[in-house]
């Protein structure tokens, strides 16, 4: 490999590493949208994917072979992401399409949503698009059938360009404020109940970034010091997931 190619490869590698970190830092927005999608009568998502690295050490190799692939059908408990592998590996033999896998947020390499064919996230894809010609970028987007937008302006929240407040509270959270209050007031047992993992509704609403629901639950007597079986309080989740608008409410 020539010196110029080495430089290009190193720059690309650094861009990808930065993309991984950005995807990890903004995963909270992905999960918030997944939370509300599950409550919609009519689905809004064209796709919702998380990319994670898989690796395999072959005999005689000094370094493992790594392949980054997408998983779908995402579940998240505030610490671990679980999903189903969508790809058939090109290089690895220790995983297969359809396998269920679990990773921490700190291990993902990307996430991507598409709503009304417009993408959110997709940091590693945008690294590749940023180096394409305009024509190549169009061909890429047409192949996906999606609008990836400006690779230098990656969106994380639905309609954030026109509604910056969507970066703070999901619009459905606002619309559902009164129905949520009515439900919790009618079902006070839900307010304090914990599942077999010690997870309360306060935990799940915090993980999803729903400040309005968190405030209602606290008003109705939810215990903000309640811990899961792994010792996590709602504040722990708010801090780990960068929900800065919820942290003061739980302190």
Buried (B, 14 or more C-beta within 10 A) or exposed (E): EEEEEEEEEEEEEEBBEEBBEBBBBBBBBBBBBBBBBEEEEEEBBBBBBBBBBBBBEEEEEEEEBEBBBBBEEBEBBBBEBBBBBBBEBEEBEEBEEEEEBBBEBEEBBBBBBBBEEBBBBBBBBBBBBEEBEEEEBEEBBEEBEBEBBEBEEBBBBBEBEEEEEBEBBBBBBEEBBEEBBEEBEEEEEBBBEBEEEBBBBBBBBBBBBBBBBBBBBBEBEBBBEBBBEEEBBBBBBBBBBBBEEBBEBBE
